[in-house]
Amino acid sequence: MASGAGCYGFRLQGAPAARSLLVDAPSDWPIVEVRTATTDGREAAPALDEVGPGRARLPLHGRGWMDVERDAPRITLHLPDRPADEELVHPYLAPGAAVLARWAGRESYHAGAVLAGGGAWAVLGDRESGKSSTLAWLAAAGHGVLADDLLVLDNAPAAGSAGRFHAFAGPRCIDLRGDAAERLGGGEPLGVVGSRERWRLRLGPVPARVPLRGWIELAWADEPAVEPVRGAARLRTLIPYRSVRLEPPDAAALVALASLPVLRFARPRRWDALPGAAGRLLAAIA
């Protein structure tokens, strides 16, 4: 893979067949080598994440583990079989990218992001919150999706950006479950990748880095609603979604991130309610 292709704020080397899932990366993004090592099962994977100042070991859905090295940045996946290059980029890359982002002084979140109003709105949601299906519907309706499962933020605003935080593009795909792929009428069947069966929806091109406009937390409700989250509740909303559960690299930056607008987007679980609910959301963030 050419060093000019990447995601999450890093240029990637080691998975050349995954170029279509990456964005054109600026030359100032650090280069990260991604590689694999097959395991015979005699070495046990760690039971929990182990993150130190220069190395990390992260379990991978019970099938293996990931080593992350800070110096000469490298991610090595230990798995029974070598994944396809595109699987290395998504879904396997995200945990290692989150650790490397932390070492670089950046915050990262279990979040997606949609482009609206000249920037990115982060979409926060627990498992089964409808995050990927909501983002997939927005993509199918012609709205740019910056990321699906991990959102890395630059805590050092660029010159001339009026102190704005920026969000980095993720891999150019969303992996759906079978019911969502059927309802949305799209998605390439991949079989079981990682811990579940996946249908891959490919995303269009986006800028490598865009200003962060605000936050959207997903919830289920009987009726659609978009409501602002105010005061200290904004910080309490963000903290559970931080992808590396250690002390923030910059506590002041975390507080500043919580000063951006935070919206709570509630919608019914019914598929036929999604277009109308999403329309209300788009009107609120545009």
N, C-alpha and C positions, 0 to 999 in steps of 0.2 A: 504494500500500500504506500502511495506517495505520502510524504510527510505533510502535505498541504491539506489533508483530509482529516476531519475529526468530529468530536462532539463533546459536550459537557465542559468545554473550555480547554481541551487537550487535543493535540495532534496524535494520531494513532499509527503505530507500526505493528505489523504482524498478522493482519487479517485482510489480505489484498482483495478477496472476493466480496468484501462487505462495503466497497466504495459507494454503492448506491444508497446506503443507509446513513451516509455521513454528509457533512456540509463542508464547503470550502473554508478552511481554517486559517486565520491570520498567522503570520510568521512569529508573532510573540507568544502564541500558545505553546506551553511546554510539550515536548514529545514524550509519549508513554509507549513502551513496548508491551504488547499483549502476546502471551504465549501459553502453551498448554504442556502438561506432562501427564501421561497416563499413569494411573495408580492401580496396583494389584490388590488393594484392600488391606494390606498388612499394616499400613500406617493409618491410624485413626484420625478422622477429621476432628477439629476442635468442637466442643459442645457449644461454646459461646464465642462471640466476637472477641478477638484479642488484638487491641490496638495500642501500640507503643509509640514512642517518639520518632521511630524510623522504620519500623516494620509492623505489619499486621497480618493476622491469620483469621479468615472469615469462613464459617461453614456455608455450604451451598446445598440447601434443601435435602440434606442427608445423603447426597450422592458423592460428595467430595468436599474440597475446600479451595480457598483462594489465598495465595501469598501476595502481599503488596509491599513493595520496597520504595522507600522515599528517595534515596540517592540513585542517580541514573534511573529515573522512575520506571518501574516494571510491575506488571500484573501477571502472575502465573496461576493458571487454573489447573488443579489436580483432579481429574475426572476419570472414570473407568474407560470412556471412549472420547476421542477428540470431537468436539462439536464442530459444526459448519462455521465458517468465518462469520456469517451473519448472526449466528447464535452467540458467538463471542461478544459481538457488539451489543446485541439485545437478545435475551435479558441478562447475560452473565456479567457484563461490564459494570453495571450501575453500582454495586457495593464498593468495588475497588475505586471507582471514580469519586465516590463520596469521601472515602478516606484520603485520597490524594488531594481533593479539594480542601479538606480540613487542614492538612499539612501546609497548604498554600495560603491559609488564613481566610478561606472562604466558607460561607454557610451553604448547606445543601438541604433539600427537603424532599420527602416522599410526596411528590406533587407533579402534576402536569402543568401546561400553560397554553393559553389561547391568545392570539394576537388581536388587539382591538384598540382603537384610539391612539395609535402611534406607539404602542408598546405591548408588553406582555402582562397578562393577568394570571397569576399562579392559581391553580385549581387543586385544592386540598381535599382529601377524602380517605377514609379508612377502606379496608378491603370490603367489597360488596356495597360500596357507597355509590356505584354507578359512574365513577370517574372516567374510566376508559371508554365506556359506552357514550357518555356525554361528549367527550372530546372527539370520538369517532363521528358522532352525528354532526358536530360543528365542522369537522374536516370535510365530510361528505356534502355539507351545505355551502362549501366554498370559503370557510374561514381558516386562516393559518393556524396550525397547531405547532408550538415551539418544542414541546416535550410531552411525554406521557407519564413516565414512572419516577423520574428523578429530575429535580430542577436545581442546578448549581448557580449560585449568585456570586458576582464579583463585589467584594466589599470595598474596593478601591475605585471610586467613580472616575471615569475618564475625564480628561481636560475638556472644558467647555460643556460638560453635561449637567451643570447646575446641581451638582451633588447627588445625582440620581444613581441608584443601584441598577445593575444590569444583570440580565439573565442569559445563560448560554443555551444554544440549541442542543437538543437531545437527538438520539437516532431517529431517522425518518420513517418511523413505523409505530403502529399501535397494535398490540396483541390482544385479541378479543377472545371471549368464551364463545362456545358454539351458539347459544341462544342469541347473543348480541350480534354475531356475524350474520345469522339468518335474518334477524329483524332488520338489520341495516343493509342487507343485500350485498355484502362485500366481505372480503377477507380470504386470503390464500391459506388453505389448510396445511399446517406444519406437522401435525401429529403431536406427540408429547415432547415438550422441550422444558427442561428444568423440572418443575413439580406438577405441571398440568398440560392439558391439551390446548393448542393455540390455533387461532386463525389470524393471519397477519394482514392488516390494512396498511398499505404504503402511503406515506405522506408526501406532499409537495415540498419544494424548496422553501427555505426561510433564511433570513439573515443569521449569521453566526452568533450575534450578540445584540440584544435589544434592551431598551430601558424597561425596568420593572415598574408597572403602574399601580398594582395592588394585588389583593388576595381574595379568593372566592372559596368558602368552605361549603361543601355539599352536605345536604341532609334530605331525608325522606319526610314527606308530609302529605296530607290529604289534598291540599291545594297548593299550587305554585306560588312562591313568594320570593322576593329579593329584598333583604333588609340589611341595613348597616350594623356592624358591630362597633361599639363605642368604648372609649376609655381603656382601662386596664384589661378588659376582656379581649382586646385585640392581641396582646402579648400572650395571654392564656390560650388563645386560639392557635397561634403559630407553634408554640413550644412542642406539643405532642408530635408534630410532623417533621421535626428535625431528624435527618437521616443518621447522624452520628450522635449518639446520646452521651456526649461528654461535655465538659464546660465549653461555652462558646469561645472560639478563637478571639473574638472581639465583642465583649458584652455590649458596648455602646452601639455597635452596628446592629446587633439583634434588636435593641430597643428602637433604633431608627427604622429598621424594617417594619416594626409593629406600628410605626406612626403613619405608614401608608394606608390607604383605604382598605378596609376588610368588609366583605359582603358575605352574608349567609344566604345561599341559594337552596331553597327547598322545592322539591317537586314530587309528584306522585310516582309510584313505581310502575304505573301503566305506561307501556311504550307509546300509546297514542297521545299521551299527555306531554311527551318530550318536546315536540316542535314548538308548541305554544309556550311552555315553560322556558325553553332556551331562548325564544324570542324576547321574553321579558328580561332575561339576563343580558342579552346583547344590547338591548336598549339602555340598560343601566350602566354598562361599562363603556359604551361608545361615546 
